[in-house]
């Protein structure tokens, strides 16, 4: 499909395209919690990304896509955050904290936490408690000195969301992590005076959480600076929705329609529909306030990323809103008038494009009206193409050649919510047979490394301008770098509350990945 790339510089996203370059971009998607390095403590950490930047450039990649990094409290899911702004303290690189040597026997203490980096899966709650205990000791010794610095004071002044988030965390801990809707009335809905009293009452706990955020942002901003220097784009992930039990809903509840919950209507994927439980935005109220909450959210992301994924982008055009506690079948679309969907979504997308120079890439998978995809295309916002789903569904059902993908898309072979290539081949033999026929291959029940590499090569040679795949899809080219059981290489199974969800860990360390000559050679061959 021949298209004029210069046309992108005539769209609403022209500024964003100029900042990253109108050309093909290739990269990897990494759940940060899945990383492990020789220095990390039990879970992937912000500074574990640093060695991967030079490695990416050496193999021809210029994008690292991350799953959301927001604080998700006790939940391992990065898509159920308790703050739209705050970063997760568990991802702090403890070894790199300023003046960490002030802690007695700090190396021995870190080594004990590093033991938990050796488990096959991330032991989320154990690591969280061990790191918090270390951070409390560290902050007691170091925080008073750093709090006086100009950099720290500037951080507090530039991030107005900090205080309400830190108070929310203090109250969550005080209430043993119960939902804010189950707190006392004074805590659940404090008047201005009561709010100020609580800030004073819990000042020590608040200061601790403020300080952790300062450290988190310092480390991630260091990663972004290094990425910029090396010519690597960091792609963040901004979910459209936020947990009902979050600092934002508690403090800014006038931005939300709390009598409604977001979900999905019944369709070919689910006969009963889906009830997600996330509150729906009151877009009229947000517009009256010039979308200040959303603009603040994007400006915070600008400190960390060069571009970002918009989860469930169709939700900005119309969202399935379900009366609280009712079945998904009883929901309805908001706006209710179908004629309002495109103007509504266009207005929101233009607001986002006008707020920060970060290019959004839409996750427009599933049941999305063609008019929404066309609206994104006209705005210069890429959609997403998953190779296994790109078929002529209205025709013979055959696979669409990657050369026919629109350039304003991101091509990928899998996502964090799907089977990996190897699992898809095993779990969907009918589709695998059709794909083999499409490729002119004789069908085999197991996907060989050569054919796996060919599918990745197809992805990287699609007409799409972005080509990004999960890191484990490349590791799978070298059998020793992945588990013998491909089920272990899956990140999440949506709709199922599995203990294995969001606990996936890469088998090799960061050091082993960047020093592996066969892996580097295999990726270079794919990108040729």
SEMIKE-123638 format. One line per field, with one value per residue (C-alpha): residue in one letter; x, y, z. Coordinates in pm, 1 decimal. Layout:
residu [A	...] .
u [X	...] .
v [Y	...] .
w [Z	...] .
This chain:
residu [X	X	X	X	X	X	X	X	X	X	X	X	X	X	X	X	X	X	X	X	X	X	X	X	X	X	X	X	X	X	X	X	X	X	X	X	X	X	X	X	X	X	X	X	X	X	X	X	X	X	X	X	X	X	X	X	X	X	X	X	X	X	X	X	X	X	X	X	X	X	X	X	X	X	X	X	X	X	X	X	X	X	X	X	X	X	X	X	X	X	X	X	X	X	X	X	X	X	X	X	X	X	X	X	X	X	X	X	X	X	X	X	X	X	X	X	X	X	X	X	X	X	X	X	X	X	X	X	X	X	X	X	X	X	X	X	X	X	X	X	X	X	X	X	X	X	X	X	X	X	X	X	X	X	X	X	X	X	X	X	X	X	X	X	X	X	X	X	X	X	X	X	X	X	X	X	X	X	X	X	X	X	X	X	X	X	X	X	X	X	X	X	X	X	X	X	X	X	X	X	X	X	X	X	X	X	X	X	X	X	X	X	X	X	X	X	X	X	X	X	X	X	X	X	X	X	X	X	X	X	X	X	X	X	X	X	X	X	X	X	X	X	X	X	X	X	X	X	X	X	X	X	X	X	X	X	X	X	X	X	X	X	X	X	X	X	X	X	X	X	X	X	X	X	X	X	X	X	X	X	X	X	X	X	X	X	X	X	X	X	X	X	X	X	X	X	X	X	X	X	X	X	X	X	X	X	X	X	X	X	X	X	X	X	X	X	X	X	X	X	X	X	X	X	X	X	X	X	X	X	X	X	X	X	X	X	X	X	X	X	X	X	X	X	X	X	X	X	X	X	X	X	X	X	X	X	X	X	X	X	X	X	X	X	X	X	X	X	X	X	X	X	X	X	X	X	X	X	X	X	X	X	X	X	X	X	X	X	X	X	X	X	X	X	X	X	X	X	X	X	X	X	X	X	X	X	X	X	X	X	X	X	X	X	X	X	X	X	X	X	X	X	X	X	X	X	X	X	X	X	X	X	X	X	X	X	X	X	X	X	X	X	X	X	X	X	X	X	X	X	X	X	X	X	X	X	X	X	X	X	X	X	X	X	X	X	X	X	X	X	X	X	X	X	X	X	X	X	X	X	X	X	X	X	X	X	X	X	X	X	X	X	X	X	X	X	X	X	X	X	X	X	X	X	X	X	X	X	X	X	X	X	X	X	X	X	X	X	X	X	X	X	X	X	X	X	X	X] .
u [0.0	168.9	101.1	252.1	442.6	448.4	71.1	135.0	285.5	-52.2	-245.7	-332.3	-39.0	217.7	415.3	437.7	559.3	821.8	959.8	1017.7	1066.3	831.4	1004.7	994.8	1047.6	1134.2	1139.6	1052.9	780.2	892.2	691.8	944.8	858.8	977.4	1336.0	1609.7	1967.8	2259.8	2177.4	1796.2	1612.5	1335.2	1162.2	1259.2	1369.9	1383.9	1759.2	1752.0	1641.3	1970.4	2182.4	1905.0	1925.8	2266.7	2177.5	1863.0	2062.8	2316.7	2046.7	1853.6	1576.6	1485.2	1176.0	1125.7	758.3	669.0	353.6	213.2	456.4	197.0	161.3	-90.9	-82.4	-130.3	-242.5	12.1	-185.8	-32.6	-376.8	-542.0	-344.5	-425.7	-288.7	-287.8	33.9	241.5	509.7	548.8	801.6	869.5	1054.3	1313.0	1673.7	1778.8	2151.8	2149.1	1966.9	2159.0	2364.2	2241.1	2577.9	2452.6	2246.4	2451.5	2542.4	2332.6	2503.8	2418.0	2058.5	2025.5	2174.9	1903.0	1634.1	1814.6	1748.1	1393.0	1522.6	1599.1	1239.7	1078.9	796.5	791.6	688.0	515.4	393.7	710.0	931.3	702.7	724.1	1100.4	1170.9	936.7	1111.9	1448.6	1310.7	1171.3	1514.2	1677.3	1436.3	1474.4	1848.5	1863.9	1534.2	1599.8	1905.1	1749.1	1423.5	1616.7	1749.4	1613.9	1552.8	1324.5	1129.1	1085.4	949.9	685.5	585.5	563.3	339.4	13.5	-122.4	139.3	-20.6	-360.9	-190.5	39.4	-250.6	-452.3	-164.8	-137.9	-511.2	-505.3	-236.0	-416.2	-734.3	-552.0	-596.8	-977.1	-1147.4	-1187.1	-1561.9	-1543.7	-1354.9	-1511.6	-1712.3	-1444.6	-1180.5	-1402.2	-1535.0	-1331.2	-1427.6	-1149.3	-1078.4	-1083.1	-854.5	-602.0	-627.4	-553.4	-255.6	-118.1	-202.9	-34.0	250.0	526.6	361.5	281.9	643.1	758.6	535.3	631.8	998.0	948.9	787.1	1078.9	1317.4	1102.3	1082.0	1454.2	1538.2	1288.2	1385.4	1746.3	1637.8	1458.9	1761.6	1986.3	1735.5	1720.9	2101.4	2114.3	1832.3	1588.4	1223.3	1053.0	689.6	474.0	128.1	-160.2	-472.0	-789.2	-944.1	-836.2	-924.3	-1234.1	-1025.1	-764.6	-634.9	-778.4	-1133.9	-1120.6	-990.9	-1129.4	-1456.3	-1634.8	-1446.5	-1624.1	-1975.4	-1959.3	-2303.5	-2166.4	-1893.4	-1710.0	-1720.6	-1792.4	-2122.7	-2198.9	-2019.9	-1852.2	-1586.8	-1828.3	-2200.5	-2256.3	-2035.4	-1772.5	-1802.4	-1469.9	-1574.6	-1369.3	-1565.1	-1668.2	-1550.9	-1784.0	-1649.8	-1880.7	-1738.9	-1383.3	-1441.4	-1573.3	-1238.8	-1045.6	-954.0	-700.2	-674.5	-606.6	-362.2	-177.1	-163.4	-10.5	240.2	354.6	402.4	605.8	879.7	912.0	833.2	867.4	538.4	262.0	6.7	-356.9	-529.9	-888.1	-871.4	-1228.6	-1341.4	-1261.6	-1520.5	-1783.8	-1771.7	-2002.3	-2139.5	-2312.9	-2523.5	-2314.2	-2344.9	-2564.4	-2486.1	-2291.6	-2600.5	-2778.9	-2527.0	-2546.0	-2298.4	-2200.1	-2252.4	-2586.9	-2623.0	-2405.6	-2367.7	-2177.0	-1910.8	-1669.4	-1690.1	-1656.5	-1349.2	-1188.6	-1222.3	-1052.4	-775.1	-704.1	-697.4	-436.2	-231.2	-245.0	-125.6	207.2	430.5	408.2	271.3	-14.7	-54.5	-405.0	-489.8	-790.3	-827.1	-1152.7	-1488.1	-1411.3	-1637.6	-1459.4	-1545.2	-1334.0	-1035.0	-1081.2	-1098.9	-770.1	-614.1	-721.5	-577.0	-242.0	-276.0	-162.8	-381.1	-258.4	-229.1	-181.4	-72.1	-287.2	-604.5	-543.4	-770.2	-1032.6	-1317.4	-1577.4	-1442.2	-1272.1	-1117.4	-767.6	-472.0	-385.9	-28.5	175.8	261.7	-102.6	-114.7	-177.2	140.2	-37.3	-33.0	185.8	244.0	295.9	275.1	125.5	37.7	64.2	-298.5	-260.2	-85.2	271.1	338.9	439.9	124.5	-100.7	41.3	-35.3	-372.7	-515.3	-420.9	-695.2	-558.5	-202.4	-296.3	-455.5	-149.0	80.0	-124.5	-102.6	278.2	309.0	437.6	352.1	168.1	347.9	194.9	501.3	636.8	1006.1	1258.4	1305.9	936.1	905.1	1183.2	1006.0	684.2	885.3	1055.4	716.1	616.3	929.9	879.6	513.6	407.8	327.2	554.3	588.4	702.4	710.1	701.4	726.2	1089.2	1016.0	914.4	1280.3	1416.8	1213.2	1443.6	1710.3	1554.4	1784.1	1650.8	1289.6	1107.9	1052.3	686.1	557.8	266.9	518.6	603.9	252.9	207.9	-165.8	-490.2	-768.3	-1088.5	-928.1	-798.6	-489.0	-197.4	34.0	-103.7	152.3	421.4	608.7	986.8	1236.8	1451.5	1784.7	1918.3	1958.8	2332.3	2279.8	2043.4	2274.8	2580.9	2419.8	2578.9	2329.4	2032.7	2185.9	2263.5	1909.2	1753.2	1989.0	1886.2	1516.4	1559.8	1762.0] .
v [0.0	319.6	622.3	968.3	996.7	1377.0	1371.7	1299.5	1646.4	1790.1	1610.6	1720.3	1504.1	1686.2	1822.4	1475.0	1318.0	1587.8	1514.8	1141.3	1133.8	1015.0	684.4	319.9	256.5	-88.0	-200.0	-423.5	-425.4	-491.1	-530.8	-368.5	-612.4	-899.6	-776.4	-897.7	-782.3	-867.2	-559.1	-563.1	-673.8	-925.6	-742.5	-542.0	-188.2	148.7	147.0	-206.6	-30.7	156.3	-132.5	-218.9	123.2	68.4	-292.4	-179.7	53.9	-220.6	-452.9	-185.0	-105.9	251.8	199.2	43.5	11.5	-29.8	-141.1	116.2	205.3	352.1	260.9	-23.2	-74.0	-438.8	-539.5	-682.8	-557.6	-242.9	-163.5	-130.4	165.4	353.3	670.4	807.4	995.0	820.9	569.7	230.9	236.8	-137.0	-58.1	161.0	54.5	40.9	12.9	350.8	555.9	870.4	823.1	464.7	381.2	552.7	241.8	3.4	-316.1	-200.7	-441.1	-740.6	-620.7	-577.0	-920.0	-1077.0	-909.4	-1013.9	-1375.5	-1314.6	-1234.4	-1604.4	-1726.7	-1829.7	-1580.6	-1245.1	-1284.4	-949.2	-912.6	-1049.0	-816.3	-520.7	-564.1	-625.3	-319.4	-99.0	-202.6	-112.0	219.0	314.7	265.3	453.0	746.5	783.4	837.5	1026.6	1205.4	1505.6	1607.9	1566.3	1738.8	2065.5	2062.0	2290.4	1990.2	1828.0	2146.4	2204.1	1850.4	1916.8	2249.4	2115.6	1817.1	1933.1	1575.7	1465.5	1567.5	1404.9	1086.8	1070.3	1131.9	864.1	617.0	708.4	656.2	327.5	197.4	327.8	149.2	-176.4	-116.7	-119.4	67.2	439.8	385.3	183.2	449.4	674.5	964.3	1212.7	1023.5	921.8	1270.9	1521.6	1886.7	2130.6	2175.8	1801.4	1742.3	1991.8	1830.2	1488.4	1625.3	1758.9	1439.7	1206.9	1438.3	1186.1	914.4	1168.0	1285.0	925.0	872.8	1211.3	1120.4	782.7	956.9	1197.3	900.5	718.1	1019.8	1090.6	739.2	727.2	1073.9	952.9	664.4	903.8	1136.2	843.4	712.9	1054.7	1070.3	724.4	787.0	542.3	636.4	533.4	446.3	466.5	322.5	543.8	339.1	533.8	419.2	433.8	210.5	309.9	260.7	519.9	850.2	1021.8	895.7	963.3	1320.7	1423.7	1229.8	1520.3	1406.6	1069.3	926.5	694.6	542.4	384.2	129.4	78.9	-246.9	-395.7	-498.3	-856.2	-937.0	-1222.7	-1242.7	-1255.3	-1339.3	-1175.1	-870.4	-753.3	-564.8	-399.4	-193.3	115.0	441.2	637.0	994.8	1291.6	1448.1	1749.7	1834.7	1774.3	2004.6	2278.0	2258.3	2258.2	1891.3	1999.3	1647.2	1485.7	1757.9	1713.5	1340.2	1387.6	1649.5	1408.1	1139.8	1386.1	1374.3	998.8	908.6	1017.3	862.4	654.2	381.1	470.5	165.3	114.9	425.8	365.8	455.9	819.9	812.4	604.6	383.2	108.8	237.1	-8.9	84.4	-2.0	-367.0	-461.4	-702.6	-585.8	-650.9	-367.8	-105.8	154.9	359.2	708.1	934.0	767.5	940.4	759.5	1081.4	1234.7	960.7	1094.4	1466.5	1366.5	1150.2	1397.2	1674.4	1462.4	1343.9	1702.9	1809.9	1541.4	1629.4	1996.7	1935.0	1757.2	1676.8	1301.4	1086.4	859.4	512.9	374.8	25.7	-20.0	-397.6	-587.4	-447.4	-95.0	89.8	154.5	525.8	541.1	384.9	633.4	924.9	817.1	782.2	1135.4	1273.0	1105.1	863.1	505.6	205.0	-147.9	-449.9	-796.7	-1023.2	-1322.8	-1109.9	-920.0	-1114.7	-1037.6	-1107.6	-968.1	-1181.4	-1519.8	-1487.1	-1503.8	-1332.7	-983.0	-945.8	-715.6	-504.6	-394.2	-263.4	112.3	301.9	477.4	159.7	-40.9	-403.4	-671.5	-1051.4	-1062.1	-847.4	-877.3	-1000.7	-1272.8	-1602.1	-1566.3	-1689.4	-2033.4	-2063.6	-1938.1	-2205.1	-2473.0	-2346.5	-2252.0	-2528.2	-2430.3	-2076.1	-2209.0	-2431.6	-2136.3	-1924.1	-2201.7	-2216.6	-1837.3	-1858.1	-2156.4	-2376.6	-2736.7	-2731.0	-2862.7	-2869.7	-2702.0	-2367.9	-2401.9	-2130.2	-2060.4	-2004.6	-1806.9	-1581.0	-1549.4	-1427.8	-1170.2	-1069.5	-1020.7	-797.3	-583.6	-553.9	-456.8	-127.3	-5.4	270.2	101.5	-258.5	-353.9	-699.3	-849.1	-914.1	-1282.5	-1324.3	-1263.2	-1463.2	-1759.9	-1776.1	-1913.1	-2209.6	-2168.2	-1814.9	-1917.7	-2180.6	-2524.8	-2470.1	-2181.3	-2129.4	-1971.2	-1706.2	-1555.2	-1231.6	-1210.6	-1396.7	-1132.0	-1207.4	-1473.0	-1405.4	-1623.0	-1612.5	-1623.9	-1300.5	-1015.9	-1229.4	-1325.2	-1298.4	-1319.6	-1628.4	-1456.7	-1155.5	-818.9	-886.7	-1222.8	-1066.4	-785.3	-1011.4	-1293.7	-1300.7	-1545.5	-1336.6	-1021.7	-1197.6	-1337.6	-993.1	-831.7	-1097.4	-1027.4	-654.6	-695.4] .
w [0.0	-119.6	97.8	124.3	453.1	426.7	474.8	844.2	877.1	772.6	1050.6	1404.1	1520.9	1302.6	1600.6	1751.3	1425.4	1377.7	1723.6	1659.6	1282.3	1008.8	937.8	1039.4	1411.2	1550.7	1911.2	2202.4	2465.7	2823.0	3144.3	3378.3	3657.8	3433.5	3417.3	3645.9	3663.2	3885.6	4094.0	4104.8	4417.3	4354.6	4070.3	3762.0	3841.7	3666.9	3619.5	3474.7	3157.0	3116.8	2976.2	2731.3	2562.7	2400.7	2321.3	2139.1	1920.0	1846.7	1707.1	1516.7	1765.8	1856.2	2077.4	2419.7	2506.6	2873.4	3048.7	3295.9	3576.1	3813.3	4178.9	4193.6	4571.4	4666.4	4316.8	4074.6	3773.1	3620.5	3476.1	3817.9	3948.9	4267.6	4107.8	3754.1	3838.2	4104.6	4006.8	4172.1	4460.0	4416.4	4092.3	4267.4	4213.8	4578.8	4506.7	4328.4	4592.7	4691.1	5010.7	5047.6	5204.3	5522.4	5599.0	5815.3	5625.7	5327.2	5083.5	5299.3	5331.8	4955.5	4893.8	5109.1	4897.6	4576.7	4672.0	4546.2	4199.0	4152.3	4162.1	3832.4	3890.9	4066.9	4432.8	4425.1	4784.5	4944.8	4741.5	4808.5	5186.4	5189.2	4974.6	5178.9	5501.1	5346.1	5215.9	5556.5	5712.7	5426.2	5440.1	5816.1	5766.4	5435.8	5379.9	5613.5	5408.4	5063.0	5162.9	5199.0	4843.7	4573.5	4344.4	4601.8	4670.3	4296.9	4259.7	4525.8	4370.8	4015.9	4100.2	4261.9	4274.5	4525.8	4854.4	4795.9	4670.5	4974.8	5215.0	5035.9	5082.1	5451.5	5501.0	5307.7	5541.0	5848.7	5731.8	5648.8	5274.1	5284.0	4999.6	5067.6	5036.3	5360.6	5558.6	5820.2	5675.7	5787.6	5588.4	5298.7	5224.7	5425.4	5427.3	5348.7	5720.7	5790.3	5492.1	5630.5	5973.7	5824.0	5632.4	5961.3	6153.6	5903.2	5802.1	5872.2	5661.5	5388.6	5379.1	5335.5	5031.0	4885.1	4916.8	4747.9	4452.1	4426.8	4410.6	4152.1	3923.1	3959.9	3840.4	3552.0	3434.4	3434.1	3208.0	2972.2	2952.5	2867.6	2611.1	2445.5	2427.3	2267.8	2020.6	2181.6	2226.0	2549.9	2488.6	2799.7	2852.9	2968.2	3040.4	2972.4	3303.5	3666.2	3963.0	4157.1	4471.5	4375.2	4505.2	4197.4	4237.2	4613.0	4575.4	4234.4	4236.7	4063.2	3747.8	3752.2	3718.6	4018.1	3960.4	3641.4	3568.5	3240.9	3050.3	2710.3	2549.5	2445.9	2119.9	1934.1	2207.9	2502.6	2497.1	2835.6	2781.6	3029.1	3359.0	3443.2	3745.7	3657.7	3693.6	3387.1	3330.0	3355.8	3036.1	3063.2	3405.3	3286.1	2988.8	3218.2	3398.9	3068.2	3120.9	3382.1	3535.0	3197.5	3095.0	3424.2	3366.1	3020.4	3140.8	3409.9	3142.2	2934.4	3199.4	3149.1	2787.9	2424.4	2307.4	2462.6	2408.0	2472.2	2611.9	2480.8	2262.2	2139.1	2493.2	2422.5	2141.0	2319.9	2625.2	2748.7	3081.0	3314.6	3619.6	3924.0	4023.9	3726.4	3444.5	3140.4	2924.3	3106.0	2996.2	2722.4	2524.8	2635.6	2448.7	2374.6	2037.3	1783.8	1584.0	1876.2	1897.1	1637.3	1733.7	2101.0	2042.0	1802.5	2058.9	2326.9	2095.6	1987.6	2353.0	2421.5	2112.9	2207.1	2563.2	2511.8	2211.3	2279.8	1997.5	2107.6	1953.7	1988.9	2110.3	1881.7	1900.7	1939.1	1829.1	1709.0	1462.0	1130.5	1163.4	1481.1	1305.6	1020.3	1265.8	1427.1	1083.2	986.7	1312.6	1240.2	1533.6	1468.7	1540.2	1619.4	1389.2	1542.7	1256.3	1356.6	1355.5	1032.6	799.2	536.4	775.5	534.9	249.9	235.5	585.2	442.3	606.7	484.8	355.7	582.1	277.4	273.0	630.9	656.7	742.5	1028.9	1237.3	1473.8	1371.9	1637.5	1662.0	2014.1	2315.2	2693.7	2692.4	2426.6	2373.7	2253.4	1898.9	2026.9	2238.4	1959.8	1729.5	1989.9	2107.7	1765.9	1519.3	1273.2	1251.6	1236.2	941.6	760.6	830.0	704.1	384.9	353.8	387.9	153.8	436.9	507.8	840.9	1148.5	1498.2	1652.6	1537.3	1453.8	1538.3	1166.5	1107.5	1430.2	1298.5	961.8	1127.7	1324.2	1000.6	836.2	1127.4	1091.3	716.6	733.1	575.3	929.8	1061.3	1401.9	1456.5	1826.6	1986.0	2333.5	2423.7	2489.0	2124.0	2032.2	2326.3	2197.9	1893.9	2131.2	2319.8	2621.8	2681.8	2744.1	2946.0	2792.1	2878.7	2661.4	2903.2	3141.9	2881.4	2891.4	3085.8	3149.4	3078.0	3075.2	3260.9	3480.8	3831.8	3801.1	4044.7	3743.8	3593.1	3596.0	3763.3	3444.9	3464.9	3179.8	3217.1	3135.8	3324.7	3155.5	3142.2	2969.9	2716.3	2608.7	2595.8	2394.0	2044.9	1888.7	2004.2	1860.9	1533.0	1507.9	1555.7	1306.0	1051.4	1115.2	1057.3	733.6] .
